[in-house]
Amino acid sequence: MILRISLVIYIVFTVPQVWISNASLHMLLRFLAGFGNHTYNLVPYVIVLEVIASGRRSLTTALFYGAWTTGMCFTALVAFLVPHWQYLALLSCLPPLIALLLLRLIPESPRWLISKGRVEECIDILLQIAMTNGREEVSKEGLRESLEAMSLKQEEELGIHHVLRYPRLRLRTILVLLMAFCIYTTYGVVLMGINVMPSNYFVSHFLSSVFQFPSNLTGWVSIQYLGRRNTCIITLTLATLFCITASFCLHDEWALVLVTGVLKLCFSMTLQSMFILVSEIFPTPVRSSGLGLYLVFGLWPMAISPYILHSGTGTNFHYLVLTGLLLTALVSCILLPETLGLSLPQSFEEAEELGTGRPLIACINHWNLHRYTVTPSDDTELYTMQISDTETMNIS
């Protein structure tokens, strides 16, 4: 339902912009259309994330960012071919319209259904998953018994504010939001400072978008084998060092372009790893809300990025500000748990205990993950469903 509403919101508030000549009203409509924009991007991602095994989440996130990058490249091409912004605005409504027609193919998240006590709907979806993967031994009666036991332990209708009741989850939420502010503000400054081809904005935007494909691939490999938290720490450290380096390259245009290009690569990998880390920290009832809040705290500070870039204080002033922001994000990241190999927390209690037995000073990765495997909770042991020959989907 939320996905359908967000798609309709974007279309309803975008189409009138074509005939509105008043600047204030036009900006208001764009603002209202924005309420649906990121929502219909996030919800399908969360649904897919909640029905796949932990070993496939990094690949799913890489595909999500790869699709986003492809869309950015395609946008530059469409904008180049379409002669007027009004036609471009109408064309931007075409993907949401197609998505509305395809919604029937997207099932609801089984985890979310369990959290709402909708056991029968959850059973139907899980049986379809089992059938698709050839798991004929999964029975409807066995599913019902296990899922009803889980459902009885779920608290319904809990909002994102509920995280404030849990000390660890509250601290992690604050750290995540602080990181979002620092990373997106810095990314905005770097993005606005890169102009590959000043004579052709469309080609410049296309090339800038294409350069993100290597970061999508590198980010996937790093997140899969080095871990989510470790990837963030490494990329933030590199970004800090290159940000300092950039302040000494102001008189060499090509050196500055190279350094800022590497900075953009680091930021893209950081955003990719943070996206999956945030998704794995919040419990199922508020996972979409938590991810949305993370983006809100990240995107609105980008409005101040132009003022940092063009402050007029000094040629290297903005690099000093960015270095401070990156160091703040780096320290915050160190205090977060490594979620590599962990099941998604189904309840607030599981989210509070997430990372127990994993010291913050430990460098957890693919090769030593077996040393830090946490014993599943009682809820996790209630039901574990094999979805393939090598992967397992933990329902809780």
JOHUJO-V722637 format. One record per residue. N is the residue number from 0. RES is the residue in one letter. PHI is phi in degrees with one decimal (* if undefined). PSI is psi in whole degrees, 0 to 359 (* if undefined). OMEGA is omega in radians with two decimals (* if undefined). Layout:
BEGIN
n=(N:N)
res=(RES:RES)
phi=(PHI:PHI)
psi=(PSI:PSI)
omega=(OMEGA:OMEGA)
END
This chain:
BEGIN
n=(0:1:2:3:4:5:6:7:8:9:10:11:12:13:14:15:16:17:18:19:20:21:22:23:24:25:26:27:28:29:30:31:32:33:34:35:36:37:38:39:40:41:42:43:44:45:46:47:48:49:50:51:52:53:54:55:56:57:58:59:60:61:62:63:64:65:66:67:68:69:70:71:72:73:74:75:76:77:78:79:80:81:82:83:84:85:86:87:88:89:90:91:92:93:94:95:96:97:98:99:100:101:102:103:104:105:106:107:108:109:110:111:112:113:114:115:116:117:118:119:120:121:122:123:124:125:126:127:128:129:130:131:132:133:134:135:136:137:138:139:140:141:142:143:144:145:146:147:148:149:150:151:152:153:154:155:156:157:158:159:160:161:162:163:164:165:166:167:168:169:170:171:172:173:174:175:176:177:178:179:180:181:182:183:184:185:186:187:188:189:190:191:192:193:194:195:196:197:198:199:200:201:202:203:204:205:206:207:208:209:210:211:212:213:214:215:216:217:218:219:220:221:222:223:224:225:226:227:228:229:230:231:232:233:234:235:236:237:238:239:240:241:242:243:244:245:246:247:248:249:250:251:252:253:254:255:256:257:258:259:260:261:262:263:264:265:266:267:268:269:270:271:272:273:274:275:276:277:278:279:280:281:282:283:284:285:286:287:288:289:290:291:292:293:294:295:296:297:298:299:300:301:302:303:304:305:306:307:308:309:310:311:312:313:314:315:316:317:318:319:320:321:322:323:324:325:326:327:328:329:330:331:332:333:334:335:336:337:338:339:340:341:342:343:344:345:346:347:348:349:350:351:352:353:354:355:356:357:358:359:360:361:362:363:364:365:366:367:368:369:370:371:372:373:374:375:376:377:378:379:380:381:382:383:384:385:386:387:388:389:390:391:392:393:394:395)
res=(M:I:L:R:I:S:L:V:I:Y:I:V:F:T:V:P:Q:V:W:I:S:N:A:S:L:H:M:L:L:R:F:L:A:G:F:G:N:H:T:Y:N:L:V:P:Y:V:I:V:L:E:V:I:A:S:G:R:R:S:L:T:T:A:L:F:Y:G:A:W:T:T:G:M:C:F:T:A:L:V:A:F:L:V:P:H:W:Q:Y:L:A:L:L:S:C:L:P:P:L:I:A:L:L:L:L:R:L:I:P:E:S:P:R:W:L:I:S:K:G:R:V:E:E:C:I:D:I:L:L:Q:I:A:M:T:N:G:R:E:E:V:S:K:E:G:L:R:E:S:L:E:A:M:S:L:K:Q:E:E:E:L:G:I:H:H:V:L:R:Y:P:R:L:R:L:R:T:I:L:V:L:L:M:A:F:C:I:Y:T:T:Y:G:V:V:L:M:G:I:N:V:M:P:S:N:Y:F:V:S:H:F:L:S:S:V:F:Q:F:P:S:N:L:T:G:W:V:S:I:Q:Y:L:G:R:R:N:T:C:I:I:T:L:T:L:A:T:L:F:C:I:T:A:S:F:C:L:H:D:E:W:A:L:V:L:V:T:G:V:L:K:L:C:F:S:M:T:L:Q:S:M:F:I:L:V:S:E:I:F:P:T:P:V:R:S:S:G:L:G:L:Y:L:V:F:G:L:W:P:M:A:I:S:P:Y:I:L:H:S:G:T:G:T:N:F:H:Y:L:V:L:T:G:L:L:L:T:A:L:V:S:C:I:L:L:P:E:T:L:G:L:S:L:P:Q:S:F:E:E:A:E:E:L:G:T:G:R:P:L:I:A:C:I:N:H:W:N:L:H:R:Y:T:V:T:P:S:D:D:T:E:L:Y:T:M:Q:I:S:D:T:E:T:M:N:I:S)
phi=(*:-61.0:-62.5:-65.5:-63.2:-64.2:-64.9:-65.5:-58.5:-61.9:-66.3:-62.2:-95.2:-94.2:-58.1:-62.6:-60.9:-63.8:-108.0:-92.5:-103.1:-74.5:-64.6:-64.4:-67.0:-63.0:-66.5:-63.8:-64.6:-65.0:-64.0:-66.9:-63.7:-64.7:-63.2:-94.4:-59.1:-74.8:-64.1:-75.6:-85.7:-80.3:-57.7:-60.3:-61.8:-64.8:-60.2:-65.4:-60.6:-85.9:-119.8:-116.1:-72.8:-60.5:-70.6:-105.3:-67.1:-64.9:-65.8:-60.8:-65.7:-64.2:-65.6:-61.0:-70.1:-64.6:-65.3:-62.3:-62.3:-60.7:-63.1:-65.2:-64.4:-66.5:-61.7:-62.0:-66.6:-63.8:-63.5:-70.7:-83.2:-86.6:-78.3:-138.8:-65.7:-65.2:-66.2:-65.5:-63.8:-66.1:-65.4:-67.4:-85.4:-65.9:-58.5:-60.8:-64.3:-64.8:-62.5:-60.5:-72.9:-96.0:-60.1:-63.7:-85.5:-100.7:-77.3:-71.8:-68.7:-59.0:-62.0:-65.6:-62.4:-63.3:-64.0:-100.3:77.3:-92.5:-66.9:-61.7:-64.4:-63.7:-60.7:-60.2:-68.8:-66.3:-64.2:-65.5:-62.7:-62.0:-65.2:-61.7:-94.9:71.2:-95.7:-72.4:-75.3:-73.6:-109.4:-66.0:-66.3:-64.1:-61.7:-61.3:-61.8:-70.8:-71.7:-65.6:-64.1:-66.1:-61.9:-65.4:-92.5:-87.8:-95.7:-95.5:53.0:-105.6:-88.9:-64.0:-64.3:-66.0:-65.5:-67.8:-79.7:-116.2:-55.6:-66.2:-64.9:-63.6:-63.0:-65.4:-64.8:-62.1:-63.8:-63.7:-68.2:-64.8:-63.6:-59.4:-59.4:-69.1:-68.6:-69.9:-62.4:-64.8:-61.6:-63.0:-64.9:-64.8:-63.2:-74.0:-86.6:-95.9:-138.2:-64.9:-134.4:-57.5:-77.7:-141.1:-64.8:-66.7:-65.2:-60.8:-65.4:-64.2:-65.2:-62.4:-74.6:-60.4:-64.3:-81.3:-60.0:-59.9:-68.9:-63.1:-68.9:-63.7:-62.4:-59.9:-63.2:-65.8:-64.3:-69.2:-107.8:-90.4:105.7:-71.4:-64.8:-62.3:-62.3:-61.2:-62.8:-64.3:-68.9:-68.1:-64.1:-63.4:-62.2:-63.1:-64.3:-71.6:-67.8:-65.7:-62.1:-60.3:-67.1:-101.2:-113.8:-66.8:-98.7:-123.3:-59.7:-70.0:-65.1:-66.9:-61.8:-64.5:-65.4:-67.5:-64.5:-66.1:-59.0:-62.7:-61.7:-63.5:-65.2:-61.6:-67.8:-64.0:-62.8:-65.5:-71.0:-66.6:-60.0:-77.0:-63.7:-63.3:-62.4:-89.6:-86.9:-81.7:-74.2:-54.8:-59.1:-128.1:-63.9:-64.8:-65.3:-64.5:-67.2:-65.6:-63.9:-59.6:-69.0:-61.4:-69.2:-91.7:-80.9:-66.6:-66.5:-64.1:-67.4:-93.7:-58.3:-61.0:-70.8:-70.7:-67.2:-114.0:-70.7:77.9:-75.6:177.2:-68.4:-110.5:-61.1:-66.5:-71.0:-67.6:-63.9:-63.7:-62.1:-63.4:-65.0:-67.5:-64.9:-63.0:-64.6:-64.4:-63.2:-63.4:-65.8:-60.6:-84.7:-89.4:-80.1:-83.8:-102.6:-58.2:84.0:-89.7:-72.3:-65.4:-66.9:-84.5:-119.5:-65.3:-63.5:-66.9:-66.0:-65.5:-90.8:-59.7:88.8:-61.5:89.7:-120.8:-60.3:-64.7:-83.0:-78.1:-96.4:-83.1:-145.4:-60.3:-85.2:-116.8:-60.1:-63.1:-76.8:-119.4:-70.8:-90.3:-61.9:-60.4:-73.2:-58.9:-63.9:-66.1:-74.0:-62.3:-156.3:-129.0:-111.9:-75.0:-108.5:-158.0:-70.3:-122.9:-116.0:-130.5:-106.5:-83.4:-71.6:-140.6)
psi=(314:319:317:317:317:322:317:319:314:315:314:322:356:318:315:339:334:327:3:126:344:125:317:316:324:316:325:316:321:322:315:322:331:337:330:341:297:338:313:353:323:316:311:323:314:319:313:319:328:358:9:163:158:329:347:358:322:321:319:317:321:319:322:311:327:320:321:314:319:318:321:319:317:326:318:320:315:317:327:323:329:124:346:146:332:318:324:322:318:320:330:344:348:313:316:324:318:320:322:323:334:0:328:342:350:113:160:156:125:323:316:320:320:317:338:2:14:72:315:319:321:319:316:317:317:323:323:320:314:319:318:324:10:26:78:343:348:125:152:322:317:320:313:316:315:317:326:323:320:317:326:336:358:140:131:158:52:129:178:333:344:341:339:343:348:117:310:315:323:314:317:325:316:316:318:317:323:319:320:315:312:314:313:325:314:317:321:318:314:318:318:339:351:125:94:315:91:334:342:102:324:314:322:315:321:312:321:324:319:325:347:344:316:323:327:315:313:320:319:311:317:315:322:321:325:338:162:307:317:321:317:314:315:312:324:322:314:319:320:315:317:332:320:319:321:328:343:3:19:337:3:101:314:324:321:320:318:315:315:330:318:323:315:321:316:317:319:319:323:314:321:316:324:325:315:327:315:320:328:350:319:146:165:315:333:22:313:319:318:318:322:319:321:316:323:314:343:321:323:326:343:344:336:355:317:326:327:318:321:44:333:4:325:160:333:10:315:332:328:319:316:322:317:318:319:322:322:316:322:314:319:321:324:331:356:154:155:123:6:125:357:150:152:132:127:323:170:325:318:323:324:324:2:129:2:132:4:97:145:334:352:138:85:129:185:328:337:17:327:339:341:24:124:138:130:151:171:322:321:324:343:321:124:125:124:123:351:182:335:347:156:136:113:120:334:*)
omega=(-3.14:3.13:-3.14:-3.14:-3.12:3.09:3.13:3.13:-3.13:-3.11:-3.07:-3.08:3.09:-3.10:-3.13:-3.13:-3.10:-3.06:-3.14:3.13:3.13:-3.04:-3.11:3.13:3.12:3.13:3.10:3.12:3.10:3.11:3.14:3.10:3.14:3.11:-3.13:-3.01:-3.07:3.13:-3.11:2.98:-3.02:-3.00:3.11:3.12:-3.13:3.13:-3.14:-3.11:-3.05:3.13:3.12:3.14:-3.09:-3.13:-3.12:-3.06:3.14:3.09:3.12:3.13:3.11:3.10:3.11:3.14:3.07:3.09:3.10:3.13:3.09:3.10:3.11:3.10:-3.13:3.10:3.11:3.13:-3.14:3.14:3.11:-3.08:-3.11:-2.98:-3.03:-3.09:-3.14:3.09:3.13:3.10:3.11:3.13:3.13:3.10:-3.11:3.10:3.07:3.10:3.10:3.13:3.10:3.14:-3.08:-3.07:-3.11:3.14:-3.11:3.13:3.07:3.13:3.10:3.13:-3.13:3.12:3.09:-3.13:3.12:3.11:-3.12:-2.99:-3.06:3.10:3.12:3.14:-3.12:-3.12:-3.13:3.08:3.09:3.09:-3.14:-3.14:-3.14:-3.10:3.06:3.13:-3.04:-3.11:3.12:-3.09:3.13:-3.13:3.12:3.08:-3.08:-3.12:-3.11:-3.08:3.08:3.08:3.09:-3.06:-3.13:-3.11:-3.09:3.02:-3.07:3.00:3.08:-3.11:-3.11:3.13:-3.12:3.14:-3.12:-3.13:-3.07:-3.02:-3.11:-3.13:3.10:3.13:-3.13:3.10:3.12:3.14:-3.14:-3.14:3.08:3.09:3.12:3.13:-3.07:-3.05:-3.09:3.08:3.12:3.13:3.12:3.13:-3.14:-3.11:-3.13:-3.12:3.14:3.06:-3.02:-3.13:-3.10:-3.08:-3.11:-3.08:-3.08:3.11:3.11:3.13:-3.14:-3.13:3.11:3.12:-3.13:-3.11:-3.14:3.13:3.09:3.13:3.08:-3.14:3.14:3.11:3.12:-3.12:-3.12:-3.14:-3.10:-3.01:3.13:-3.14:-3.10:-3.10:-3.14:3.10:3.10:-3.11:-3.12:-3.09:3.10:3.09:3.11:3.13:3.11:-3.14:3.14:3.08:3.07:3.13:-3.11:-3.13:3.11:-3.11:-3.03:-3.09:3.09:-3.00:-3.08:3.08:3.12:3.10:3.14:-3.12:3.14:3.06:3.08:3.07:3.12:3.09:3.12:-3.13:3.13:3.10:3.11:-3.14:3.14:-3.14:3.11:-3.12:-3.13:3.12:3.11:3.14:-3.09:3.13:-3.08:3.11:-3.05:-3.08:-3.08:-3.11:3.12:3.13:3.13:3.11:3.09:3.11:3.09:3.14:3.11:3.14:3.10:-3.02:-3.09:3.09:3.11:3.09:3.14:-3.13:3.12:-3.13:3.07:-3.10:-3.08:-3.09:-3.12:-3.13:-3.12:-3.08:-3.13:-3.09:-3.07:3.09:3.07:3.09:-3.13:3.11:3.10:3.12:-3.13:3.09:3.08:3.11:-3.13:3.12:3.12:-3.11:-3.14:-3.10:3.12:3.13:3.00:-3.05:-3.14:3.08:-3.12:3.05:3.06:3.10:-3.13:-3.08:3.10:3.12:3.11:3.10:3.12:-3.11:-3.11:3.11:3.09:-3.09:3.11:-3.12:3.14:-3.11:-3.13:3.08:-3.06:3.14:-3.08:-3.02:3.10:-3.07:-3.09:3.14:-3.05:3.12:-3.10:3.10:-3.12:3.07:3.13:-3.14:-3.13:-3.11:-3.13:-3.12:3.04:-3.01:3.09:-3.14:3.06:-3.11:-3.03:-3.05:3.14:3.06:3.08:-3.11:3.08:*)
END
